[in-house]
Structure formats: C-alpha cells, structure tokens
C-alpha cells in the first residue's frame, strides 16, 4: 500500500490522518491540545507539549491501524496561521507559543493604524495588520519580554515549528509567512523595510529560508522516527497554512468558487491571479498554487464560540450525551431545528476571543428576556457565527465580477445539516461540502501526492482526490426571513462601537 500522512495543528486539536491515492481517508488520530490563558486576551500553547501531541497522534495512527511506516510516501503539515512560535538560541522553545486567537497586542495595531504605519506597510505587504500577526506579537515580546527577544534563533509559524522538530531543518513555507506582514507580496520575499517600520529589524536573521508548499523541506530524523514511529528518511514537504489546505480539500483551485472554513476562525477566501490592492479586503497572501494569490477575509469569530458554549453552558449535557452514546452536537442540532428562520432569538456577537469590527469588541447576547432558554441562546450562537461569515462574504463579493458563486464549506460546521442549510440561506448561495472527515489533513495529502510525483500538479491531485457532496440550495423565503435579522446584527455592532474603549479602560484598571 501507499499512503500520505497529513498533520493538522489547529486552534484546539492536533490531528493525524492517513489517505490513499484516491483521497480516501484510511484512519485518523486526534488529541485535544489545550490552550493556556494566563490573562485576558492571552492565548498560549506549551510548545513541548505541542510536539509531544504530534508524536502521540502519529504513533497512535501507525500502531492502532497496523500501518507499515515504509508505506507512508511522505508527510504534509498544515496549521493555524498568524500567532508566534519562537525557538531559542539555547536549543529550546524561547517561550510558550502564541495562538492566532490571542489579542494581547491590540494596542500596537491601534497605534500603527493611527500613525500611518499600516498604510505604509500595506504598500509592501498588501494586507491590513492584525493583532495576532507576528509583527504585532514580536513588538510585544520586544517591549515586554526583552530576555526572550534577545534569545530568538528562529521565528516560526505553527506548522513550521512542528516540521522543524520532525526534520531538524528550519524553513519558512511561503503560504503561511506571506500572511505575517513580514513579507513583500510583490517580490514574494521577506522585506527589511517592513521590519524597520515595525521596529523589529533585529529578528531579520531569525527568519528561516523560504520554501514552497510542495517542496521536500526535509526528512524524518532518527530522533523524530523514534518519537513518532515514522521511518527515518521519510520526506516531509513544506506544507501550508491550514486555510490553503482546506481550499485544496474542497477543490477550490481557481477563482470560480469561494471556500468558507467554520472552525476556530471564520475563514472566507478564494484564489485570484491578481492581488486586491485597494484595501477593501483584510488580506492578500500567496496561495499554494503557482500564480495565484489568496484573497482572504477572516477573524476568530466562528465555531470556537460554539465550543465555549458547550464548555461553559452545556457541561452536564455533554457528559449525559456521552453516557448515552450520543453526540452533544446531534443534540445541539436538534435544539437549533426547533426554531424557524423568522423566529426572534437574541442577537449574539461571536467575539469571545477577538472581533472583525473593533479590536476591543467582546461577545454579547443582546435581547435576552426571562422567556429565553439555553435552546434560544444556542440558536443565537449558530446564527451569530453565520452572520459573521456573511459580513466577511459581503466584502469578498465586492472584489469579484458578478454575484454568482458556490460556497465550498469546510470545518466542523459542515457536518451539521441544520447549520449548512443556515449558511446557504443567509448567504443566498449554494453550499457544497466534501465527503471526508479531515479537510485540512486531506489538503496536506494532496500536496504530498504532488510532491512525490503521483500526480502532475496540485490541481490534478485535487481533482482526483476530492469528492464533493450534493449542493445544499438556499431557500428564498428563508433568506428573506434572515435578512432583517442580519441587518439588526450589524446595527447592534454599530451601536456598541463607541462603548468598547470605556469597557477596556475598566478592564485595564482591574489589572
């Protein structure tokens, strides 16, 4: 047999999945990778634990499924973008990793936006600055942890750190690093002028050599082989930012369709031959297909809010479901379907970790009354997450010729028929999903299959390895019912905009 191994390091879970040449998922192993929140707006991860979790899922996958390591043709990795993973000059992680939902550096974003730094940077990077990007986080480390700043040997993105531990080779894979504001998108290389604008030019030598998604970026070392069960010398490709991997997995390889990923982040994107340079979208980055940019609208405002709802408001229901052999998600979908699109439920702002409208905005239920139950609140969470995706979609559609498109939906939300229908109705576009459990890992497998020569290019591999399910069509009457609720959602956001600074002043005073 011949297999491709995809590793997906997301915001909440670490997964390893095995695929064959047809794109069929053979096996998967997953482990929850806990986040550390030492203070408000801080979201971190122990980098040693992260490495151990990757070793566990790979080893578990191989051993539980009796896979011969020699049958694994190659390894591909994806992971969350943004954030910051620093390797120290002492051969150890320089500090805990910082996840993309972290918002500690919001003041740098606000300052650079006010003093014109962002506008100057945009001319080179073609992207608006985000508080979770390495440029903001490196400036924060410089000012708050100078001893860490002095110890930096390598500046890594999430999956590039894991690949470094697997191969011992430091590489900066281009799709990930092109979303960091460290890279000149026109030249497709790191730019010292950008680092000077942000006052972080001292890390120039800590930026690894650039590689492409399908490059062989190293091989499994003897040490990594012992820890993972992989065969020493197995090729490891550059891999990609997880939003690229999901786009491949749903066969979005040109500008025809739009990929939506509803996970920890609300990702809304499509490939395009030219970047959008008028500032109307959040970000342009380099796509994993040669000759394409990835036009992206995103924020950490998606299904991560749903996981919080389960953890904080449904813990006993989750345990009860487990004891009864049921999924908590099936129960939640049943609750959701108790309501019609026209029914009023409270407006939910899905800003538990960060926002797409104001860097200080926080989550809220607006319109609660004594008659409302957890069922109403759950439905509100479902709707609020979809409205946040719609907010991003509206901006994306303004950059396209015409209003026709099909949404290819990935992430846990795509497994819910009720939620998928809600996406179709609110967006007023057909929604297609893929017949695979792990989309990010499949995207990695597609890239591995290309890198080892089993397909002529990534587009060819995606065409053969992706299986698209029948489209879920929008219902006009439901869209009409959702429209005034979506307008109310936006009006609530506008009406609260001037309040967030006052709230932050109280929070800061508490510290």
VMD Tcl script that draws the C-alpha trace (Angstrom):
set ca {
  {0.00 0.00 0.00}
  {0.98 3.63 -0.48}
  {-0.24 6.33 1.89}
  {0.11 10.06 2.51}
  {0.15 11.39 6.07}
  {-1.48 14.74 6.79}
  {-0.83 16.53 10.10}
  {-3.21 19.31 11.13}
  {-2.32 21.55 14.09}
  {-5.45 23.62 14.64}
  {-6.53 26.02 17.33}
  {-7.96 23.31 19.59}
  {-6.92 19.88 18.26}
  {-3.92 18.09 16.81}
  {-4.81 15.51 14.16}
  {-3.00 12.97 12.02}
  {-4.85 11.37 9.13}
  {-3.82 8.84 6.50}
  {-5.06 8.90 2.90}
  {-4.58 6.76 -0.19}
  {-4.04 7.89 -3.75}
  {-7.82 8.21 -4.31}
  {-8.14 10.64 -1.39}
  {-9.95 8.10 0.78}
  {-9.37 8.67 4.49}
  {-7.94 5.44 5.86}
  {-7.54 6.38 9.51}
  {-7.38 9.38 11.82}
  {-5.99 10.03 15.28}
  {-6.80 13.18 17.24}
  {-5.91 14.73 20.57}
  {-7.18 17.91 22.21}
  {-4.34 20.39 22.52}
  {-5.12 22.63 25.43}
  {-4.79 26.40 25.34}
  {-3.27 28.34 28.23}
  {-4.94 31.66 29.07}
  {-2.77 33.34 31.71}
  {-4.51 36.71 31.35}
  {-7.39 38.31 29.41}
  {-6.62 38.36 25.68}
  {-3.67 35.93 26.14}
  {-3.97 32.53 24.40}
  {-0.84 30.37 24.51}
  {0.35 26.81 24.00}
  {3.17 24.83 25.58}
  {5.50 24.11 22.65}
  {6.99 20.96 24.18}
  {3.51 19.58 24.84}
  {2.54 20.51 21.30}
  {5.46 18.47 19.93}
  {4.57 15.53 22.19}
  {0.95 15.68 21.00}
  {2.09 15.47 17.37}
  {4.24 12.46 18.22}
  {1.32 10.79 20.01}
  {-1.16 11.15 17.17}
  {1.32 9.94 14.56}
  {2.42 6.97 16.65}
  {-1.17 6.13 17.61}
  {-2.25 6.26 13.96}
  {0.50 3.89 12.88}
  {0.20 1.42 15.75}
  {-3.61 1.21 16.05}
  {-4.04 0.64 12.33}
  {-1.05 -1.66 11.80}
  {0.46 0.65 9.21}
  {3.91 -0.22 7.92}
  {5.93 3.03 8.22}
  {7.61 2.27 4.90}
  {4.18 2.51 3.20}
  {3.93 6.21 4.09}
  {5.23 8.04 1.00}
  {5.50 11.41 2.67}
  {4.30 13.76 5.38}
  {2.49 17.05 4.89}
  {1.64 19.57 7.58}
  {-0.80 22.40 7.99}
  {-1.60 24.57 10.97}
  {-3.28 27.76 12.07}
  {-1.80 30.91 10.62}
  {-0.64 34.05 12.42}
  {0.39 33.58 16.03}
  {4.03 33.15 17.01}
  {6.29 30.20 17.86}
  {9.81 31.17 18.87}
  {12.81 28.83 19.00}
  {15.65 29.94 21.27}
  {19.39 30.09 20.74}
  {19.70 27.62 23.61}
  {18.07 24.88 21.53}
  {14.72 25.10 23.34}
  {11.42 26.93 22.80}
  {12.10 30.56 23.73}
  {8.68 30.88 25.40}
  {5.23 29.39 25.07}
  {3.70 29.54 21.61}
  {1.07 32.20 20.96}
  {-2.09 31.06 19.17}
  {-3.87 33.05 16.46}
  {-6.83 33.85 18.74}
  {-4.52 35.86 21.03}
  {-5.33 39.60 21.23}
  {-2.66 40.91 23.64}
  {-1.03 43.13 21.01}
  {-4.13 45.11 20.05}
  {-2.51 48.39 21.15}
  {0.22 48.03 18.52}
  {-2.43 47.53 15.84}
  {-4.32 50.63 17.01}
  {-1.13 52.72 17.17}
  {0.12 51.68 13.74}
  {-3.31 52.27 12.24}
  {-3.45 55.77 13.72}
  {0.09 56.91 12.86}
  {0.07 55.71 9.25}
  {2.41 52.74 9.71}
  {-0.25 50.32 8.49}
  {-0.75 52.29 5.27}
  {3.00 52.31 4.58}
  {3.24 48.59 5.31}
  {0.26 47.81 3.05}
  {2.16 49.11 0.03}
  {4.62 46.24 0.53}
  {2.64 43.51 2.31}
  {-0.78 44.04 0.61}
  {-2.52 43.24 3.89}
  {-4.03 45.03 6.83}
  {-2.32 44.38 10.15}
  {-3.95 42.04 12.66}
  {-3.17 41.96 16.38}
  {-2.39 38.23 16.17}
  {0.21 38.58 13.39}
  {3.89 38.02 14.22}
  {4.70 41.70 13.61}
  {2.46 42.80 16.49}
  {3.45 39.90 18.73}
  {7.18 40.38 18.10}
  {6.83 44.05 19.03}
  {5.01 42.98 22.19}
  {7.77 40.49 23.07}
  {10.41 43.15 22.38}
  {8.77 45.54 24.83}
  {7.55 43.11 27.50}
  {9.97 40.16 27.40}
  {13.35 41.58 26.30}
  {15.23 38.49 27.51}
  {13.07 36.33 25.21}
  {13.57 38.74 22.32}
  {17.37 38.51 22.69}
  {17.20 34.69 22.71}
  {15.32 34.24 19.40}
  {17.05 31.94 16.92}
  {14.05 31.19 14.69}
  {10.68 32.87 14.15}
  {8.25 30.08 13.31}
  {4.65 29.74 12.33}
  {2.68 26.88 13.90}
  {3.23 24.05 11.43}
  {6.76 25.23 10.54}
  {7.77 24.67 14.16}
  {6.42 21.10 14.03}
  {8.22 20.42 10.74}
  {11.43 21.74 12.33}
  {11.06 19.20 15.14}
  {10.44 16.41 12.59}
  {13.34 17.25 10.28}
  {15.79 19.50 12.14}
  {15.56 21.89 9.15}
  {14.27 25.46 9.65}
  {12.11 26.58 6.73}
  {9.54 29.34 6.17}
  {6.79 27.91 3.97}
  {5.51 30.70 1.77}
  {1.71 30.48 2.20}
  {2.00 30.83 5.98}
  {4.68 33.50 6.11}
  {3.01 35.55 3.36}
  {0.22 36.21 5.88}
  {2.50 37.58 8.59}
  {3.10 41.16 7.29}
  {6.81 40.24 7.28}
  {6.86 39.55 3.54}
  {6.76 41.76 0.46}
  {3.96 40.13 -1.54}
  {5.04 41.76 -4.79}
  {8.54 40.28 -4.55}
  {7.43 37.17 -2.61}
  {10.27 37.56 -0.12}
  {10.95 38.94 3.35}
  {11.49 42.69 3.37}
  {13.79 44.56 5.78}
  {11.83 47.73 5.18}
  {8.74 46.12 6.70}
  {10.68 45.03 9.76}
  {12.01 48.56 10.19}
  {8.51 50.01 10.02}
  {7.52 47.80 12.95}
  {10.77 48.27 14.87}
  {11.63 44.56 14.80}
  {14.54 44.55 12.34}
  {16.65 42.71 14.94}
  {14.86 39.43 14.06}
  {15.87 39.59 10.38}
  {18.41 36.79 10.73}
  {15.84 34.67 12.61}
  {13.54 34.42 9.56}
  {14.07 30.94 8.04}
  {14.78 30.29 4.34}
  {11.59 30.33 2.26}
  {10.19 27.13 0.73}
  {7.08 26.24 -1.27}
  {4.17 24.05 -0.19}
  {5.15 21.07 -2.31}
  {8.92 21.35 -1.80}
  {10.61 18.49 0.03}
  {11.66 20.61 3.03}
  {13.46 17.88 4.97}
  {13.33 14.25 6.03}
  {12.35 12.49 9.24}
  {15.36 12.40 11.56}
  {16.37 9.39 13.64}
  {15.19 11.20 16.78}
  {11.80 12.03 15.24}
  {11.46 8.48 13.90}
  {11.89 7.08 17.41}
  {9.31 9.52 18.81}
  {6.68 9.10 16.08}
  {7.11 5.62 14.64}
  {7.71 7.04 11.16}
  {10.54 5.65 9.07}
  {13.76 7.64 9.23}
  {14.29 9.47 5.95}
  {10.57 9.82 5.08}
  {10.20 13.04 3.06}
  {8.40 15.97 4.68}
  {7.00 18.67 2.41}
  {6.77 22.40 3.14}
  {3.05 22.04 3.83}
  {0.78 25.04 4.07}
  {-1.35 27.43 6.05}
  {-4.46 25.43 7.01}
  {-6.78 27.67 5.03}
  {-4.86 26.71 1.88}
  {-5.12 23.04 2.84}
  {-8.89 23.28 3.29}
  {-9.25 25.08 -0.05}
  {-7.44 22.19 -1.75}
  {-9.55 19.65 0.12}
  {-12.78 21.19 -1.22}
  {-11.19 21.57 -4.68}
  {-11.14 25.36 -4.76}
  {-8.22 25.73 -7.14}
  {-9.32 28.73 -9.20}
  {-11.45 31.87 -8.76}
  {-14.79 30.19 -9.56}
  {-15.91 29.21 -6.06}
  {-15.48 30.50 -2.51}
  {-14.07 28.44 0.34}
  {-15.55 29.00 3.79}
  {-13.97 27.36 6.81}
  {-16.00 27.44 10.00}
  {-13.63 26.39 12.74}
  {-11.93 28.39 15.46}
  {-11.67 31.11 12.84}
  {-14.18 32.40 10.33}
  {-12.22 31.95 7.09}
  {-13.67 33.20 3.81}
  {-11.43 33.09 0.74}
  {-10.88 32.47 -2.93}
  {-7.81 32.26 -5.21}
  {-7.20 35.01 -7.73}
  {-4.50 35.76 -10.30}
  {-4.04 39.32 -9.02}
  {-4.00 40.74 -5.51}
  {-6.71 43.17 -4.36}
  {-4.69 46.31 -3.70}
  {-7.37 48.91 -2.93}
  {-7.51 47.98 0.76}
  {-11.08 46.67 0.59}
  {-10.26 43.18 1.93}
  {-8.45 42.09 5.06}
  {-5.62 40.19 3.45}
  {-3.89 39.01 0.32}
  {-1.44 36.14 0.71}
  {0.34 33.67 -1.55}
  {-1.77 30.65 -2.47}
  {-0.28 27.16 -2.72}
  {-0.94 27.05 -6.47}
  {1.74 28.87 -8.51}
  {0.48 32.13 -9.97}
  {-2.37 32.66 -7.52}
  {-2.93 34.93 -4.56}
  {-5.40 34.01 -1.84}
  {-7.94 36.75 -1.16}
  {-8.97 36.38 2.48}
  {-11.49 37.81 4.90}
  {-11.12 36.25 8.32}
  {-11.46 36.63 12.08}
  {-11.58 34.33 15.14}
  {-15.37 34.62 15.28}
  {-16.61 31.23 14.13}
  {-17.30 27.82 15.69}
  {-14.83 28.38 18.52}
  {-17.72 30.32 20.09}
  {-19.80 27.16 19.89}
  {-17.14 25.16 21.76}
  {-17.20 27.80 24.52}
  {-20.99 27.45 24.73}
  {-20.65 23.69 25.20}
  {-17.87 24.03 27.76}
  {-19.49 26.73 29.88}
  {-23.25 26.26 29.46}
  {-23.74 22.60 28.50}
  {-21.17 20.61 30.50}
  {-23.71 18.27 32.11}
  {-25.48 17.74 28.77}
  {-22.19 16.79 27.13}
  {-21.49 14.24 29.87}
  {-25.03 12.89 29.70}
  {-24.80 12.53 25.92}
  {-21.52 10.66 26.27}
  {-23.04 8.24 28.80}
  {-25.97 7.61 26.43}
  {-23.71 7.02 23.45}
  {-24.85 10.20 21.69}
  {-23.02 13.20 20.31}
  {-23.52 16.57 22.00}
  {-23.51 18.07 18.51}
  {-26.50 15.98 17.43}
  {-28.44 17.24 20.44}
  {-27.48 20.83 19.68}
  {-28.59 20.46 16.07}
  {-31.95 19.19 17.32}
  {-32.27 22.26 19.56}
  {-31.39 24.51 16.64}
  {-34.06 22.97 14.42}
  {-36.78 23.78 16.96}
  {-36.75 27.32 15.55}
  {-37.80 28.78 12.21}
  {-35.64 31.35 10.37}
  {-38.24 34.01 11.19}
  {-38.19 33.35 14.96}
  {-36.55 36.01 17.08}
  {-33.66 34.84 19.21}
  {-31.18 37.16 20.95}
  {-28.51 38.72 18.79}
  {-25.18 37.04 19.54}
  {-21.90 38.80 18.79}
  {-19.32 35.98 18.34}
  {-16.38 37.95 19.71}
  {-15.25 35.73 22.59}
  {-11.58 35.85 21.61}
  {-11.40 38.74 19.15}
  {-13.52 40.63 16.66}
  {-13.71 41.57 12.99}
  {-15.22 45.00 13.67}
  {-13.25 46.58 16.52}
  {-10.08 45.21 18.17}
  {-11.65 45.79 21.61}
  {-15.11 44.36 20.90}
  {-16.32 41.46 23.05}
  {-19.04 38.84 22.82}
  {-22.58 39.63 23.89}
  {-26.14 38.35 23.86}
  {-28.45 41.27 23.05}
  {-32.19 40.98 23.61}
  {-32.37 38.27 26.28}
  {-35.58 38.11 28.31}
  {-36.96 35.80 31.00}
  {-38.62 33.50 28.47}
  {-35.37 32.58 26.79}
  {-33.72 29.22 27.47}
  {-30.41 27.66 26.56}
  {-32.15 26.50 23.38}
  {-32.73 30.12 22.32}
  {-29.16 31.04 23.23}
  {-27.76 28.13 21.23}
  {-29.75 29.14 18.18}
  {-28.42 32.68 18.67}
  {-24.84 31.35 18.68}
  {-25.46 29.42 15.45}
  {-26.95 32.49 13.77}
  {-24.31 34.94 15.08}
  {-21.48 32.80 13.73}
  {-23.15 32.62 10.30}
  {-23.73 36.39 10.29}
  {-20.03 36.98 10.96}
  {-19.18 34.83 7.93}
  {-21.74 36.82 5.92}
  {-20.08 40.09 6.99}
  {-16.81 38.79 5.51}
  {-18.52 37.39 2.42}
  {-20.08 40.76 1.58}
  {-16.60 42.27 1.48}
  {-15.24 39.44 -0.67}
  {-18.09 39.62 -3.16}
  {-17.32 43.29 -3.81}
  {-13.96 42.20 -5.27}
  {-15.49 39.72 -7.73}
  {-17.08 40.12 -11.13}
  {-20.74 39.23 -10.69}
  {-22.63 37.68 -7.80}
  {-22.54 34.04 -8.92}
  {-20.55 31.57 -6.84}
  {-20.79 28.30 -4.97}
  {-19.58 28.13 -1.40}
  {-17.45 25.11 -0.52}
  {-17.84 24.72 3.23}
  {-15.23 23.07 5.47}
  {-14.79 22.72 9.22}
  {-16.95 21.06 11.85}
  {-19.97 23.13 10.85}
  {-20.09 21.29 7.51}
  {-21.06 18.10 9.38}
  {-24.31 19.73 10.58}
  {-27.17 19.67 8.06}
  {-29.02 22.36 10.02}
  {-26.04 24.69 10.10}
  {-25.11 24.05 6.45}
  {-28.67 24.97 5.41}
  {-28.41 28.13 7.51}
  {-25.19 29.08 5.67}
  {-26.92 28.58 2.30}
  {-29.97 30.61 3.36}
  {-28.09 33.53 4.91}
  {-25.51 33.78 2.11}
  {-28.19 33.13 -0.57}
  {-25.73 30.88 -2.39}
  {-25.48 27.12 -2.92}
  {-23.28 25.38 -0.35}
  {-21.28 22.23 -1.09}
  {-19.38 20.07 1.37}
  {-16.85 17.29 0.86}
  {-17.08 13.62 1.71}
  {-14.10 13.49 4.06}
  {-13.63 13.76 7.81}
  {-10.44 15.81 7.98}
  {-10.28 18.51 5.33}
  {-7.04 20.13 6.46}
  {-5.20 16.81 6.53}
  {-6.63 15.90 3.10}
  {-5.23 19.14 1.67}
  {-1.84 18.14 3.04}
  {-2.17 14.69 1.47}
  {-2.99 16.27 -1.90}
  {0.21 18.30 -1.68}
  {2.25 15.23 -0.66}
  {0.86 13.22 -3.58}
  {2.02 16.01 -5.87}
  {5.44 16.38 -4.23}
  {6.28 12.67 -4.54}
  {5.22 12.60 -8.19}
  {1.98 10.63 -8.02}
  {0.09 13.48 -9.72}
  {1.41 16.03 -12.20}
  {0.37 19.06 -10.12}
  {-1.80 20.10 -7.20}
  {-4.81 20.84 -9.38}
  {-4.64 17.35 -10.88}
  {-4.31 15.79 -7.42}
  {-7.26 17.77 -6.02}
  {-9.46 16.79 -8.96}
  {-8.78 13.08 -8.33}
  {-8.74 13.09 -4.52}
  {-11.75 15.32 -3.65}
  {-15.34 14.09 -3.58}
  {-17.94 16.87 -3.47}
  {-21.36 16.21 -1.95}
  {-24.62 17.38 -3.49}
  {-25.20 21.10 -3.08}
  {-27.47 22.48 -0.37}
  {-29.54 25.17 -2.07}
  {-30.69 28.44 -0.48}
  {-34.40 28.83 0.23}
  {-35.62 32.25 -0.89}
  {-38.26 32.51 1.82}
  {-35.69 31.66 4.49}
  {-33.21 34.18 3.09}
  {-35.92 36.84 3.24}
  {-36.57 35.93 6.90}
  {-32.89 36.12 7.81}
  {-32.18 39.45 6.07}
  {-33.79 41.77 8.68}
  {-32.10 39.76 11.44}
  {-28.72 40.16 9.73}
  {-29.33 43.90 9.40}
  {-30.17 44.01 13.12}
  {-26.91 42.16 13.85}
  {-24.95 44.85 12.00}
  {-26.94 47.64 13.66}
  {-26.15 46.23 17.12}
  {-22.45 46.20 16.21}
  {-22.59 49.83 15.06}
  {-24.50 50.98 18.13}
  {-21.97 49.43 20.54}
  {-18.85 50.62 18.75}
  {-18.23 53.64 20.97}
  {-18.57 51.62 24.16}
  {-15.67 49.17 23.84}
  {-12.97 51.68 24.78}
  {-14.81 52.51 28.02}
  {-15.05 48.81 28.82}
  {-11.35 48.31 28.13}
  {-10.47 51.19 30.47}
  {-12.28 49.39 33.31}
  {-10.60 46.07 32.44}
  {-7.18 47.72 32.32}
  {-7.80 49.40 35.69}
  {-8.52 45.96 37.20}
  {-5.08 44.74 36.15}
}
mol new
graphics top color blue
foreach p $ca { graphics top sphere $p radius 0.5 }
foreach p [lrange $ca 0 end-1] q [lrange $ca 1 end] { graphics top cylinder $p $q radius 0.2 }
display resetview
